Amino acid sequence: MDIAGKGLQPHVDPLVKEIKRLDLTENVMELEAYGFTVIPPSKTGITPEWIGRLRDAIIGTVERRGNMDLSDWKTRTTDVPYMGKNWELLREDDVFVEAALQPAGLAMARWLCGQTVSMAGHTMIAKGPTPPERLKNWTGGLHSDLHGVPAGGDICHACNVSILATDYAGADDGPTILVPGSHHAARAPLPEDMKSQVIALEGEAGSIAVWNDFTWHGSTPRKNPGLRLTLVQQYMRSYMRPIHLWREENLAPGQLERYPELRKVLALDHPYPYHEEIERIGEFGWFMQAGTNRFA
């Protein structure tokens, strides 16, 4: 029976159809049951050529902003110094825009946070081998990403959609670790939760890892040489505060013309904080709809 085809639920029906089209039904089930899922390249449609572009863009951005040479990224034996300049990447390369609009990742974000979901922010990770002095005190750092959000409820307020630019093949790669089902607690982990059983995230380059921001997660030390490269993208519901205050001037010339959906994904027409150029009646309709249904 094609329930979505009946057209009685206008907010969720298009999402169900898109998830079926992209063969993501199993991934939605995992998100609901465990709080996270990994979508392989066979489903994401991400090609080795595209992931190579993303990898080059991450490496090039780190090199420019950090004034460093990462030509040894495959064999590097030292960690990458923290730059504090890992955010706001859209101007750097169109591949970051394409990542924000990647169909499988966006479908998962819209399932979790509704069709009015917008990108809260994004950052890049270039993780090298963990220095010995940090290994001694490594705890895994379990946490959730919904800082300041009151505990409770069954609504996903925000989610993580990370694109793996290198393989996550095992614990020695220093992958993300997650606590299955922890999102059902709908709160940050307490001290007694720090010994929860975890699963190391696994996936080949080109995979997309998605998790509810209530899901407890951390990471393991990296023991293998070379860098683990990841693009981390945060999406949020319309009432959440973004990490970046996106404005058109934050984008490279022509990006909105090349990628029309980017305006919606960045919520450039969001009414809050109020600004005088948004005055015409009817422009808030999409925002008002977000308060009527969890999938709107």
Residue frames relative to the residue before (quaternion, step in Angstrom):
aa qw qx qy qz dx dy dz
M 1.0000 0.0000 0.0000 0.0000 0.00 0.00 0.00
D 0.2778 -0.7615 0.5671 0.1462 3.58 -0.82 0.99
I 0.1714 -0.8231 0.5352 0.0815 3.57 0.13 1.29
A 0.6519 0.5210 -0.3258 0.4443 3.60 0.92 -0.89
G 0.6350 0.5630 -0.3269 0.4158 3.56 1.10 -0.67
K 0.5595 0.6115 -0.3898 0.4014 3.59 1.23 -0.29
G 0.3340 -0.8033 0.4456 0.2111 3.57 1.26 -0.39
L 0.4391 0.7225 -0.4407 0.3015 3.59 1.15 0.50
Q 0.7343 0.3084 -0.1970 0.5717 3.59 1.25 -0.31
P 0.1885 -0.8619 0.4573 0.1119 3.61 0.32 1.23
H 0.6527 0.5128 -0.3335 0.4469 3.58 1.14 -0.43
V 0.7737 0.3534 -0.1953 0.4882 3.58 0.88 -0.89
D 0.5550 0.6430 -0.4027 0.3412 3.64 1.03 -0.63
P 0.6776 0.4755 -0.3253 0.4571 3.67 0.79 -0.85
L 0.6288 0.5309 -0.3388 0.4560 3.59 1.07 -0.69
V 0.6434 0.5202 -0.3231 0.4594 3.57 0.93 -0.87
K 0.6565 0.5100 -0.3079 0.4627 3.57 0.94 -0.88
E 0.6679 0.4970 -0.3040 0.4631 3.60 0.94 -0.86
I 0.6494 0.5149 -0.3164 0.4617 3.58 0.98 -0.81
K 0.6433 0.4956 -0.3202 0.4879 3.59 1.03 -0.73
R 0.6476 0.5364 -0.3218 0.4351 3.58 0.94 -0.88
L 0.7410 0.3992 -0.2090 0.4978 3.56 1.02 -0.85
D 0.4220 -0.7288 0.4438 0.3064 3.61 1.32 0.10
L 0.4087 0.7312 -0.4412 0.3220 3.56 0.98 0.92
T 0.3179 0.7837 -0.4908 0.2095 3.60 1.23 0.21
E 0.6599 0.5010 -0.3125 0.4647 3.59 0.92 -0.87
N 0.6521 0.5211 -0.3179 0.4496 3.58 1.02 -0.75
V 0.6136 0.5228 -0.3452 0.4807 3.59 1.08 -0.66
M 0.6305 0.5334 -0.3279 0.4588 3.58 1.00 -0.84
E 0.6653 0.4936 -0.3048 0.4699 3.59 0.94 -0.85
L 0.6193 0.5407 -0.3437 0.4538 3.60 1.01 -0.75
E 0.6899 0.4762 -0.2822 0.4665 3.56 0.90 -0.91
A 0.7245 0.4515 -0.2496 0.4571 3.60 0.93 -0.90
Y 0.8319 0.2505 -0.0743 0.4895 3.56 0.79 -1.08
G 0.4884 -0.6810 0.4257 0.3413 3.59 1.19 -0.38
F 0.7886 0.1345 -0.1131 0.5892 3.59 1.26 0.06
T 0.0291 -0.7745 0.6316 0.0212 3.53 -1.30 0.37
V 0.2254 -0.7371 0.6167 0.1601 3.57 -1.30 0.36
I 0.1945 -0.7826 0.5863 0.0774 3.56 -0.72 1.13
P 0.3302 -0.7774 0.4978 0.1969 3.64 -0.51 1.10
P 0.6736 -0.5045 0.3447 0.4159 3.62 -1.20 0.34
S 0.5765 0.5910 -0.3851 0.4125 3.60 1.11 -0.54
K 0.7183 0.3778 -0.2380 0.5335 3.59 1.21 -0.47
T 0.6582 0.5159 -0.3262 0.4408 3.61 0.96 -0.77
G 0.3494 -0.7348 0.5030 0.2914 3.57 1.12 -0.68
I 0.4417 0.6862 -0.4638 0.3449 3.59 1.26 0.16
T 0.2734 -0.7884 0.5378 0.1201 3.55 -0.73 1.11
P 0.6375 -0.5070 0.3954 0.4245 3.61 -1.21 0.31
E 0.6274 0.5418 -0.3443 0.4408 3.59 1.04 -0.71
W 0.6796 0.4804 -0.3018 0.4651 3.59 0.92 -0.87
I 0.6635 0.4889 -0.3240 0.4645 3.59 0.91 -0.82
G 0.5863 0.5533 -0.3662 0.4648 3.58 1.19 -0.48
R 0.6263 0.5211 -0.3308 0.4762 3.58 1.05 -0.74
L 0.6587 0.5028 -0.3106 0.4657 3.58 0.94 -0.89
R 0.6488 0.5200 -0.3157 0.4571 3.56 0.92 -0.90
D 0.6625 0.4997 -0.3069 0.4661 3.59 0.92 -0.90
A 0.6515 0.5175 -0.3207 0.4527 3.59 1.01 -0.80
I 0.6388 0.5092 -0.3303 0.4729 3.60 0.99 -0.79
I 0.6791 0.4874 -0.2968 0.4618 3.57 0.79 -1.01
G 0.6752 0.5036 -0.3031 0.4456 3.58 0.87 -0.93
T 0.6544 0.5084 -0.3166 0.4616 3.58 1.00 -0.79
V 0.6383 0.5079 -0.3269 0.4772 3.59 0.97 -0.82
E 0.6569 0.5148 -0.3201 0.4483 3.59 0.91 -0.85
R 0.6887 0.4793 -0.2925 0.4587 3.59 0.87 -0.92
R 0.7326 0.4383 -0.2527 0.4554 3.56 0.79 -0.99
G 0.7604 0.3749 -0.1986 0.4918 3.56 1.07 -0.71
N 0.3395 -0.7646 0.4816 0.2613 3.54 1.34 -0.01
M 0.5190 0.6137 -0.4189 0.4225 3.55 0.82 1.07
D 0.4062 -0.6925 0.5474 0.2362 3.53 -1.31 0.35
L 0.0443 -0.8085 0.5867 -0.0071 3.58 -0.67 1.13
S 0.2357 0.7937 -0.5280 0.1892 3.58 1.08 0.63
D 0.6758 0.4613 -0.2848 0.4993 3.59 1.27 -0.35
W 0.2311 0.8410 -0.4763 0.1115 3.59 1.22 0.37
K 0.6507 0.5217 -0.3262 0.4450 3.61 1.10 -0.54
T 0.7992 0.2788 -0.1136 0.5203 3.59 1.09 -0.69
R 0.3503 0.7805 -0.4703 0.2164 3.61 1.26 -0.07
T 0.2218 -0.7953 0.5556 0.0977 3.57 -0.96 0.91
T 0.6962 0.3878 -0.2780 0.5364 3.60 1.26 0.12
D 0.5672 -0.6050 0.4429 0.3408 3.52 -1.21 0.56
V 0.4919 -0.6246 0.5120 0.3251 3.57 -1.30 0.30
P 0.4589 -0.6879 0.4745 0.3019 3.63 -0.70 0.97
Y 0.5060 -0.6417 0.4823 0.3156 3.55 -1.05 0.79
M 0.2588 -0.8026 0.5237 0.1207 3.55 -0.78 1.05
G 0.2967 -0.7439 0.5362 0.2665 3.56 1.03 -0.76
K 0.6656 0.4488 -0.2893 0.5214 3.59 1.28 0.32
N 0.3407 0.7919 -0.4458 0.2411 3.56 1.02 0.78
W 0.6348 0.5666 -0.3088 0.4249 3.59 1.29 -0.05
E 0.8080 0.3117 -0.2176 0.4502 3.56 -1.43 0.03
L 0.1313 0.8541 -0.4781 0.1569 3.51 0.45 1.32
L 0.4795 0.7252 -0.4330 0.2381 3.61 1.13 -0.45
R 0.6606 0.5128 -0.3169 0.4474 3.59 0.97 -0.73
E 0.5943 0.6255 -0.3585 0.3564 3.56 1.14 -0.60
D 0.7950 -0.1241 0.1588 0.5722 3.58 0.89 -0.91
D 0.5401 -0.6368 0.4459 0.3224 3.59 -1.01 0.79
V 0.5550 0.6129 -0.4112 0.3838 3.61 1.12 -0.44
F 0.6086 0.5360 -0.3578 0.4628 3.62 1.14 -0.50
V 0.6127 0.5168 -0.3415 0.4908 3.59 1.12 -0.63
E 0.6507 0.5155 -0.3121 0.4620 3.58 0.92 -0.91
A 0.6266 0.5299 -0.3337 0.4639 3.59 1.07 -0.71
A 0.6497 0.5264 -0.3154 0.4487 3.59 0.98 -0.85
L 0.7492 0.3737 -0.1903 0.5127 3.58 1.14 -0.67
Q 0.3308 0.7709 -0.4977 0.2202 3.61 1.25 0.12
P 0.5129 -0.7206 0.3561 0.3014 3.62 -0.50 1.16
A 0.6832 0.4783 -0.3116 0.4553 3.62 0.83 -0.88
G 0.6707 0.4943 -0.3008 0.4640 3.59 0.91 -0.87
L 0.6706 0.4958 -0.2989 0.4638 3.56 0.98 -0.86
A 0.6134 0.5406 -0.3508 0.4566 3.60 1.06 -0.68
M 0.6562 0.4983 -0.3086 0.4753 3.60 1.00 -0.80
A 0.6453 0.5129 -0.3242 0.4642 3.59 0.97 -0.82
R 0.6797 0.4797 -0.2939 0.4707 3.59 0.98 -0.81
W 0.6003 0.5347 -0.3697 0.4659 3.59 1.09 -0.55
L 0.7202 0.4528 -0.2533 0.4605 3.57 0.87 -0.93
C 0.8394 0.2020 -0.0461 0.5025 3.58 0.88 -0.93
G 0.6432 -0.5677 0.3203 0.4018 3.59 1.18 0.37
Q 0.6413 -0.5660 0.3676 0.3651 3.54 -1.26 0.45
T 0.6596 0.4743 -0.3173 0.4891 3.60 1.22 -0.29
V 0.2802 0.7731 -0.5172 0.2373 3.58 1.23 0.37
S 0.0670 -0.7832 0.6161 0.0496 3.56 -1.12 0.64
M 0.5622 -0.6006 0.4441 0.3550 3.54 -1.24 0.40
A 0.3311 -0.7575 0.5348 0.1745 3.55 -0.71 1.12
G 0.7274 -0.2958 0.2407 0.5705 3.55 1.06 -0.78
H 0.1312 -0.7777 0.6059 0.1040 3.53 -1.29 0.14
T 0.0706 -0.7815 0.6196 0.0198 3.52 -1.25 0.52
M 0.3540 -0.7213 0.5541 0.2175 3.54 -1.28 0.23
I 0.2031 -0.7595 0.6076 0.1127 3.54 -1.15 0.70
A 0.0113 0.7451 -0.6666 0.0188 3.55 -0.95 0.96
K 0.0191 0.8499 -0.5200 0.0836 3.55 0.12 1.35
G 0.1535 -0.7959 0.5829 0.0571 3.54 -0.67 1.15
P 0.7537 -0.3487 0.2661 0.4894 3.58 -1.26 -0.11
T 0.4706 -0.6966 0.4745 0.2610 3.55 -0.93 0.97
P 0.4654 -0.6881 0.4739 0.2922 3.64 -0.76 0.95
P 0.6181 -0.5864 0.3745 0.3660 3.62 -1.03 0.74
E 0.6512 0.5348 -0.3330 0.4231 3.60 0.96 -0.78
R 0.6725 0.4663 -0.3028 0.4885 3.60 1.17 -0.47
L 0.5574 0.6208 -0.3884 0.3912 3.57 1.16 -0.49
K 0.6227 0.5930 -0.3385 0.3821 3.57 1.02 -0.85
N 0.7994 0.2792 -0.1270 0.5165 3.58 1.01 -0.80
W 0.3412 0.7664 -0.4889 0.2391 3.58 1.23 0.37
T 0.1297 -0.8215 0.5539 0.0397 3.58 -0.78 1.04
G 0.5381 -0.5975 0.4231 0.4176 3.59 1.18 -0.44
G 0.2201 -0.8527 0.4573 0.1240 3.54 1.26 -0.47
L 0.0954 0.8245 -0.5524 0.0777 3.60 0.89 0.86
H 0.1655 0.7673 -0.6012 0.1500 3.56 -0.94 0.95
S 0.3098 -0.6663 0.6127 0.2908 3.54 -1.34 -0.02
D 0.4721 -0.7029 0.4628 0.2624 3.58 -1.23 0.36
L 0.5772 0.5752 -0.3869 0.4316 3.60 1.24 0.17
H 0.0205 -0.8375 0.5453 -0.0287 3.54 0.56 1.19
G 0.8318 0.2192 -0.1669 0.4819 3.54 -0.88 0.95
V 0.5633 0.5805 -0.4010 0.4300 3.59 1.26 -0.01
P 0.4819 -0.6790 0.4565 0.3136 3.63 -0.73 0.95
A 0.5250 -0.6468 0.4598 0.3076 3.55 -1.09 0.77
G 0.6849 0.5103 -0.3651 0.3705 3.51 -1.30 0.44
G 0.6849 0.4852 -0.3673 0.4007 3.51 -1.33 0.31
D 0.3689 -0.7359 0.5277 0.2096 3.54 -1.30 0.24
I 0.4829 0.6479 -0.4437 0.3875 3.59 1.20 0.49
C 0.3289 -0.6994 0.5968 0.2156 3.56 -1.00 0.85
H 0.2552 -0.8039 0.5235 0.1205 3.57 -0.51 1.19
A 0.7887 -0.0400 0.0628 0.6102 3.58 1.09 -0.69
C 0.1264 -0.8061 0.5759 0.0510 3.56 -1.20 0.44
N 0.3974 -0.6892 0.5633 0.2232 3.51 -1.35 0.45
V 0.0230 -0.7698 0.6377 -0.0123 3.58 -0.86 1.01
S 0.0066 0.8396 -0.5385 0.0705 3.57 0.00 1.34
I 0.2291 -0.7531 0.6026 0.1312 3.55 -0.96 0.91
L 0.3167 -0.7589 0.5438 0.1675 3.56 -0.68 1.14
A 0.1894 -0.8064 0.5536 0.0857 3.58 -0.58 1.15
T 0.7317 0.1905 -0.1773 0.6301 3.56 1.36 -0.08
D 0.6498 -0.5282 0.3738 0.3988 3.57 -1.26 0.32
Y 0.1795 -0.6894 0.6867 0.1447 3.51 -1.29 0.65
A 0.0188 0.8773 -0.4761 0.0578 3.57 0.26 1.28
G 0.8086 -0.1073 0.0849 0.5723 3.60 1.18 -0.27
A 0.7544 -0.4148 0.2652 0.4342 3.55 -1.35 0.14
D 0.6626 0.5312 -0.3188 0.4208 3.61 1.03 -0.71
D 0.5720 0.5742 -0.3880 0.4388 3.60 1.27 -0.12
G 0.4410 -0.7139 0.4432 0.3153 3.59 1.28 -0.12
P 0.2231 0.8296 -0.4908 0.1450 3.59 0.97 0.80
T 0.6340 -0.4471 0.4534 0.4388 3.49 -1.41 -0.05
I 0.1491 -0.7461 0.6392 0.1124 3.57 -1.17 0.65
L 0.1053 -0.8100 0.5766 0.0165 3.58 -1.02 0.81
V 0.3555 -0.7030 0.5760 0.2183 3.55 -1.23 0.57
P 0.3511 -0.7659 0.4912 0.2210 3.63 -0.31 1.20
G 0.8311 0.2255 -0.1836 0.4739 3.55 -0.99 0.91
S 0.4715 0.7066 -0.4369 0.2958 3.60 1.22 -0.14
H 0.5613 0.6133 -0.3947 0.3911 3.61 1.16 -0.44
H 0.5753 0.5974 -0.3844 0.4053 3.59 1.17 -0.45
A 0.5890 0.5632 -0.3740 0.4427 3.61 1.19 -0.43
A 0.1891 -0.8320 0.4997 0.1489 3.59 1.25 -0.50
R 0.6622 0.4093 -0.3373 0.5294 3.56 0.88 1.02
A 0.5974 -0.5244 0.4507 0.4062 3.52 -1.33 0.12
P 0.5672 -0.6019 0.4200 0.3735 3.62 -1.10 0.53
L 0.3623 -0.7046 0.5747 0.2047 3.53 -1.18 0.74
P 0.7077 -0.4498 0.2980 0.4561 3.64 -1.17 0.27
E 0.6842 0.4855 -0.3035 0.4517 3.60 0.96 -0.77
D 0.6132 0.5551 -0.3495 0.4402 3.61 1.24 -0.19
M 0.5164 0.6986 -0.3980 0.2948 3.57 1.22 -0.34
K 0.6931 0.4333 -0.2806 0.5031 3.60 1.23 -0.28
S 0.2922 0.7708 -0.5108 0.2442 3.58 1.22 0.46
Q 0.5312 -0.6083 0.4791 0.3439 3.56 -1.17 0.56
V 0.1544 -0.8110 0.5634 0.0320 3.54 -0.87 1.02
I 0.2581 -0.7078 0.6314 0.1835 3.53 -1.38 0.31
A 0.3632 -0.7116 0.5569 0.2272 3.57 -0.96 0.88
L 0.4568 -0.6876 0.4958 0.2698 3.55 -0.87 0.98
E 0.0662 -0.7914 0.6076 0.0060 3.57 -0.92 0.96
G 0.3159 0.7392 -0.5597 0.2012 3.57 -1.06 0.73
E 0.4475 -0.6748 0.5120 0.2869 3.54 -1.11 0.65
A 0.6626 -0.4838 0.3753 0.4314 3.56 -1.23 0.38
G 0.7174 0.3727 -0.3129 0.4986 3.55 -0.88 1.00
S 0.5394 0.5880 -0.4065 0.4451 3.56 1.30 -0.08
I 0.2489 -0.7327 0.6089 0.1744 3.54 -1.30 0.42
A 0.1740 -0.7693 0.6095 0.0800 3.56 -0.76 1.10
V 0.0670 -0.8037 0.5909 -0.0211 3.54 -0.80 1.08
W 0.1469 0.7911 -0.5916 0.0510 3.58 -0.98 0.74
N 0.5813 -0.5494 0.4990 0.3335 3.47 -1.36 0.61
D 0.4816 -0.6995 0.4353 0.2988 3.61 -0.81 0.89
F 0.5771 0.5415 -0.3968 0.4651 3.62 1.24 -0.05
T 0.5323 0.6394 -0.4104 0.3733 3.63 1.21 -0.29
W 0.3920 -0.7203 0.5218 0.2352 3.57 -0.80 1.01
H 0.1128 0.7947 -0.5845 0.1185 3.55 -0.91 0.95
G 0.0345 -0.7646 0.6434 0.0163 3.53 -1.33 0.34
S 0.3829 -0.7038 0.5213 0.2937 3.60 -0.98 -0.77
T 0.3934 -0.6794 0.5624 0.2598 3.54 -1.35 0.27
P 0.6039 -0.5349 0.4173 0.4184 3.61 -1.17 0.33
R 0.3640 -0.6937 0.5657 0.2576 3.57 -1.16 0.53
K 0.1444 -0.8075 0.5701 0.0458 3.56 -0.77 1.09
N 0.6198 0.5473 -0.3407 0.4475 3.57 1.17 -0.51
P 0.5129 -0.6096 0.4866 0.3584 3.62 -1.13 0.49
G 0.6778 0.4771 -0.3668 0.4225 3.53 -1.28 0.38
L 0.5110 -0.6599 0.4738 0.2810 3.54 -1.33 0.19
R 0.2912 -0.6731 0.6443 0.2169 3.53 -1.25 0.64
L 0.0975 -0.8204 0.5633 -0.0032 3.57 -0.56 1.21
T 0.0595 0.8025 -0.5826 0.1142 3.56 -0.76 1.10
L 0.2192 -0.7140 0.6434 0.1682 3.54 -1.19 0.67
V 0.1513 -0.7981 0.5815 0.0433 3.57 -0.54 1.22
Q 0.0336 -0.8036 0.5937 -0.0230 3.57 -0.71 1.12
Q 0.1781 -0.7806 0.5945 0.0735 3.54 -0.84 1.05
Y 0.0822 -0.7728 0.6288 0.0247 3.56 -0.91 1.02
M 0.1165 -0.8199 0.5604 0.0088 3.57 -1.06 0.73
R 0.5576 -0.5603 0.4841 0.3753 3.55 -1.32 0.28
S 0.6945 -0.5424 0.2995 0.3657 3.52 -1.25 0.58
Y 0.6896 0.4836 -0.2952 0.4510 3.61 1.14 -0.48
M 0.5589 0.6104 -0.3940 0.3999 3.59 1.25 -0.16
R 0.4634 -0.6551 0.5160 0.2997 3.56 -1.23 0.46
P 0.4125 -0.7320 0.4795 0.2534 3.62 -0.77 0.96
I 0.5543 -0.5659 0.4854 0.3700 3.54 -1.30 0.33
H 0.7537 0.2403 -0.1367 0.5962 3.56 1.06 -0.84
L 0.3165 -0.6775 0.6165 0.2465 3.56 -1.16 0.57
W 0.1909 -0.8270 0.5196 0.0984 3.55 0.20 1.31
R 0.0532 0.7506 -0.6572 0.0435 3.55 -1.07 0.86
E 0.6495 -0.5324 0.3589 0.4072 3.58 -1.15 0.50
E 0.6543 0.5270 -0.3258 0.4337 3.57 1.04 -0.69
N 0.5732 0.5768 -0.3886 0.4332 3.60 1.26 -0.16
L 0.6647 0.5208 -0.2876 0.4519 3.58 1.27 -0.34
A 0.5503 -0.5874 0.4699 0.3622 3.53 -1.24 0.38
P 0.6229 -0.5524 0.3825 0.4007 3.62 -1.06 0.60
G 0.8312 0.2485 -0.1893 0.4599 3.54 -0.97 0.94
Q 0.4900 0.6870 -0.4411 0.3057 3.62 1.18 -0.22
L 0.6589 0.4996 -0.3281 0.4568 3.62 0.94 -0.75
E 0.6387 0.5065 -0.3282 0.4772 3.58 1.09 -0.62
R 0.6830 0.4764 -0.2918 0.4706 3.59 0.98 -0.78
Y 0.7937 0.1768 -0.0657 0.5783 3.59 1.08 -0.72
P 0.1788 -0.8465 0.4893 0.1102 3.64 0.37 1.19
E 0.6485 0.5368 -0.3369 0.4217 3.63 1.01 -0.71
L 0.5005 0.6745 -0.4208 0.3428 3.58 1.24 -0.35
R 0.5917 0.5778 -0.3718 0.4217 3.62 1.04 -0.68
K 0.6778 0.4730 -0.2866 0.4844 3.58 0.97 -0.86
V 0.6867 0.5012 -0.2941 0.4366 3.59 0.86 -0.96
L 0.7088 0.4057 -0.2586 0.5158 3.61 1.11 -0.56
A 0.3409 -0.7670 0.4781 0.2586 3.61 1.33 -0.05
L 0.1231 0.8339 -0.5272 0.1078 3.57 0.94 0.90
D 0.7215 0.4038 -0.2461 0.5057 3.60 1.18 -0.46
H 0.2881 0.7661 -0.5207 0.2427 3.58 1.21 0.45
P 0.4607 -0.7233 0.4381 0.2697 3.63 -0.83 0.91
Y 0.7521 0.3566 -0.2077 0.5139 3.62 1.14 -0.44
P 0.4906 -0.2409 -0.8273 0.1301 1.60 -1.85 1.66
Y 0.5941 -0.6135 0.3842 0.3509 3.57 -0.97 0.90
H 0.0403 0.7672 -0.6400 0.0081 3.53 -1.05 0.79
E 0.6159 -0.6530 0.3118 0.3115 3.51 -0.90 1.06
E 0.6171 0.5756 -0.3776 0.3812 3.61 1.03 -0.53
I 0.6651 0.4114 -0.3129 0.5390 3.61 1.27 -0.18
E 0.2101 0.8021 -0.5225 0.1987 3.58 -0.05 1.31
R 0.5905 0.6116 -0.3817 0.3627 3.60 1.11 -0.50
I 0.5108 -0.6573 0.4618 0.3063 3.56 -0.90 0.97
G 0.7359 0.4032 -0.3015 0.4527 3.57 -1.01 0.78
E 0.5829 0.6035 -0.3837 0.3858 3.61 1.15 -0.39
F 0.6680 0.4937 -0.3098 0.4627 3.59 1.22 -0.33
G 0.3675 0.7824 -0.4579 0.2076 3.58 1.25 -0.05
W 0.6636 0.5026 -0.3139 0.4566 3.59 0.89 -0.90
F 0.6540 0.5209 -0.3083 0.4537 3.56 1.05 -0.81
M 0.6488 0.5104 -0.3129 0.4697 3.57 1.02 -0.82
Q 0.6216 0.5562 -0.3392 0.4349 3.59 1.02 -0.77
A 0.5993 0.5933 -0.3571 0.4017 3.58 1.07 -0.69
G 0.6757 0.4890 -0.2941 0.4667 3.58 1.21 -0.41
T 0.6312 0.5708 -0.3300 0.4086 3.58 1.24 -0.02
N 0.8105 0.0717 0.0258 0.5807 3.58 1.13 -0.59
R 0.5336 -0.6603 0.4181 0.3231 3.62 -0.91 0.84
F 0.7095 0.4307 -0.2556 0.4957 3.59 1.20 -0.45
A 0.4827 0.6813 -0.4333 0.3392 3.60 1.27 -0.04
